[in-house]
Amino acid sequence: MGDLFMLLAAFLETRWPTKKNRLINQRLKLLKKSGILDSLNVRYGPVVLHSTEFREFIRERELERILQNPRRTDEWMRELDLFVKERGL
């Protein structure tokens, strides 16, 4: 029962309209608009993309600048691969 409560609390935390969550959602929209989010969904699956760790990873990076430069985008994708492998997501 405690695990269910913790899972529900974590889910609600990611959906609550805070400044941090608005920033994350804005960056997720940028990824979707660029077409990268679809490839990430195929590569990692929705469980990883909706995880708290992934959302924090998105928040910490300046995706607006990264997506403007293909070289930075490739670098970011490699960094994301390492992040997912290290966390075991």
CORGI-V417141 format. One line per field, one symbol per residue. ss: DSSP state (H for helix, E for strand, C for the rest). psi: psi as a letter, one per 30 degrees, with the letter a starting at -180 (. if undefined). burial: I if it has 9 or more other ideal C-beta (glycine too) atoms within 8 Angstrom, else O. A space follows every 50 residues. Layout:
BEGIN
ss: ???
psi: ???
burial: ???
END
This chain:
BEGIN
ss: CHHHHHHHHHHHHHHCCCHHHHHHHHHHHHHHHHCHHHHHHHHHCHHHHC CHHHHHHHHHCCHHHHCCCHHHHHHHHHHHHHHHHHHCC
psi: eeeeeeeeeeeeeffkileeeeeeeeeeeeeeeffeeeeeeeeflfeefg leeeeeeeefkifeeeffjeeeeeeeeeeeeeeeeefh.
burial: OOOOOOOOOIOOOIOOOOOOIIIIOOIIOIIIOOOIIOOIIOOIOOOIIO IOIIIOIIIOIOIOOIIOOOOIIOIIIOOIOOIIOOOOI
END
